[in-house]
Each structure stands twice: as C-alpha cells, then as structure tokens.
Amino acid sequence: MALYEHVLLARQDISGQQAEALAEHFKGV
C-alpha cells in the first residue's frame, strides 16, 4: 500500500483552533 503525503493549505485568517480541528479531521481520512 502506497503512502501518501498530504499538504493541508488553510487560509491565513482562520484561528489556530480551527486549523487544529481541520488537521484532526483530515488525520481520520
């Protein structure tokens, strides 16, 4: 199974908490 590296780009105006929540969401994918 190939391993894929994901780059998550987020807008600069979101809060750190929102960025953390996005990161957690995509970890589960």
N, CA, C and O atoms as a printed pandas DataFrame, in Angstrom:
     atom_number atom_name residue_name chain_id  residue_number  x_coord  y_coord  z_coord
0              1         N          MET        A               1    0.849   -1.194    0.000
1              2        CA          MET        A               1    0.000    0.000    0.000
2              3         C          MET        A               1    0.882    1.241    0.000
3              4         O          MET        A               1    1.759    1.399    0.850
4              5         N          ALA        A               2    0.640    2.102   -0.950
5              6        CA          ALA        A               2    1.450    3.307   -1.059
6              7         C          ALA        A               2    1.103    4.296    0.047
7              8         O          ALA        A               2   -0.039    4.388    0.499
8              9         N          LEU        A               3    2.111    5.019    0.458
9             10        CA          LEU        A               3    1.888    6.059    1.465
10            11         C          LEU        A               3    1.831    7.405    0.762
11            12         O          LEU        A               3    2.650    7.709   -0.106
12            13         N          TYR        A               4    0.868    8.187    1.146
13            14        CA          TYR        A               4    0.697    9.493    0.526
14            15         C          TYR        A               4    0.947   10.589    1.549
15            16         O          TYR        A               4    0.528   10.501    2.703
16            17         N          GLU        A               5    1.635   11.609    1.098
17            18        CA          GLU        A               5    1.876   12.760    1.966
18            19         C          GLU        A               5    0.847   13.825    1.623
19            20         O          GLU        A               5    0.664   14.183    0.460
20            21         N          HIS        A               6    0.188   14.317    2.641
21            22        CA          HIS        A               6   -0.861   15.310    2.420
22            23         C          HIS        A               6   -0.383   16.688    2.857
23            24         O          HIS        A               6    0.199   16.851    3.930
24            25         N          VAL        A               7   -0.636   17.656    2.024
25            26        CA          VAL        A               7   -0.329   19.039    2.363
26            27         C          VAL        A               7   -1.656   19.757    2.550
27            28         O          VAL        A               7   -2.474   19.840    1.633
28            29         N          LEU        A               8   -1.851   20.271    3.753
29            30        CA          LEU        A               8   -3.102   20.950    4.066
30            31         C          LEU        A               8   -2.877   22.458    4.019
31            32         O          LEU        A               8   -2.111   23.011    4.807
32            33         N          LEU        A               9   -3.555   23.108    3.086
33            34        CA          LEU        A               9   -3.451   24.554    2.962
34            35         C          LEU        A               9   -4.702   25.190    3.547
35            36         O          LEU        A               9   -5.824   24.839    3.182
36            37         N          ALA        A              10   -4.493   26.119    4.449
37            38        CA          ALA        A              10   -5.623   26.802    5.067
38            39         C          ALA        A              10   -5.441   28.307    4.909
39            40         O          ALA        A              10   -4.321   28.806    4.798
40            41         N          ARG        A              11   -6.551   29.010    4.901
41            42        CA          ARG        A              11   -6.475   30.467    4.795
42            43         C          ARG        A              11   -5.803   31.046    6.028
43            44         O          ARG        A              11   -5.881   30.477    7.117
44            45         N          GLN        A              12   -5.156   32.160    5.851
45            46        CA          GLN        A              12   -4.420   32.793    6.942
46            47         C          GLN        A              12   -5.338   33.384    8.009
47            48         O          GLN        A              12   -4.897   33.632    9.131
48            49         N          ASP        A              13   -6.607   33.612    7.675
49            50        CA          ASP        A              13   -7.489   34.308    8.615
50            51         C          ASP        A              13   -8.284   33.373    9.529
51            52         O          ASP        A              13   -9.113   33.838   10.311
52            53         N          ILE        A              14   -8.042   32.062    9.439
53            54        CA          ILE        A              14   -8.736   31.182   10.377
54            55         C          ILE        A              14   -7.950   31.110   11.680
55            56         O          ILE        A              14   -6.742   31.347   11.705
56            57         N          SER        A              15   -8.641   30.784   12.743
57            58        CA          SER        A              15   -7.983   30.727   14.044
58            59         C          SER        A              15   -7.164   29.457   14.168
59            60         O          SER        A              15   -7.377   28.495   13.430
60            61         N          GLY        A              16   -6.231   29.459   15.099
61            62        CA          GLY        A              16   -5.418   28.281   15.352
62            63         C          GLY        A              16   -6.269   27.092   15.738
63            64         O          GLY        A              16   -5.969   25.960   15.359
64            65         N          GLN        A              17   -7.328   27.341   16.491
65            66        CA          GLN        A              17   -8.201   26.245   16.923
66            67         C          GLN        A              17   -8.887   25.604   15.724
67            68         O          GLN        A              17   -9.015   24.381   15.657
68            69         N          GLN        A              18   -9.325   26.425   14.784
69            70        CA          GLN        A              18   -9.957   25.886   13.580
70            71         C          GLN        A              18   -8.952   25.085   12.757
71            72         O          GLN        A              18   -9.294   24.050   12.185
72            73         N          ALA        A              19   -7.717   25.564   12.699
73            74        CA          ALA        A              19   -6.685   24.851   11.956
74            75         C          ALA        A              19   -6.425   23.491   12.593
75            76         O          ALA        A              19   -6.255   22.494   11.891
76            77         N          GLU        A              20   -6.392   23.451   13.927
77            78        CA          GLU        A              20   -6.194   22.184   14.636
78            79         C          GLU        A              20   -7.349   21.230   14.361
79            80         O          GLU        A              20   -7.140   20.032   14.165
80            81         N          ALA        A              21   -8.566   21.761   14.346
81            82        CA          ALA        A              21   -9.737   20.923   14.098
82            83         C          ALA        A              21   -9.680   20.343   12.679
83            84         O          ALA        A              21  -10.019   19.179   12.469
84            85         N          LEU        A              22   -9.254   21.149   11.717
85            86        CA          LEU        A              22   -9.111   20.660   10.345
86            87         C          LEU        A              22   -8.064   19.557   10.278
87            88         O          LEU        A              22   -8.262   18.541    9.613
88            89         N          ALA        A              23   -6.949   19.766   10.972
89            90        CA          ALA        A              23   -5.882   18.768   10.968
90            91         C          ALA        A              23   -6.385   17.453   11.548
91            92         O          ALA        A              23   -6.097   16.385   11.006
92            93         N          GLU        A              24   -7.127   17.521   12.637
93            94        CA          GLU        A              24   -7.672   16.309   13.257
94            95         C          GLU        A              24   -8.651   15.614   12.316
95            96         O          GLU        A              24   -8.681   14.387   12.227
96            97         N          HIS        A              25   -9.449   16.415   11.618
97            98        CA          HIS        A              25  -10.423   15.853   10.685
98            99         C          HIS        A              25   -9.726   15.067    9.576
99           100         O          HIS        A              25  -10.132   13.954    9.243
100          101         N          PHE        A              26   -8.675   15.656    9.010
101          102        CA          PHE        A              26   -8.013   15.009    7.887
102          103         C          PHE        A              26   -7.140   13.846    8.316
103          104         O          PHE        A              26   -6.835   12.977    7.499
104          105         N          LYS        A              27   -6.730   13.806    9.582
105          106        CA          LYS        A              27   -5.976   12.653   10.080
106          107         C          LYS        A              27   -6.833   11.395   10.031
107          108         O          LYS        A              27   -6.318   10.288    9.872
108          109         N          GLY        A              28   -8.142   11.573   10.169
109          110        CA          GLY        A              28   -9.036   10.427   10.191
110          111         C          GLY        A              28   -9.383    9.888    8.811
111          112         O          GLY        A              28  -10.003    8.830    8.700
112          113         N          VAL        A              29   -8.999   10.589    7.773
113          114        CA          VAL        A              29   -9.335   10.167    6.411
114          115         C          VAL        A              29   -8.432    9.021    5.981
115          116         O          VAL        A              29   -8.557    8.523    4.862
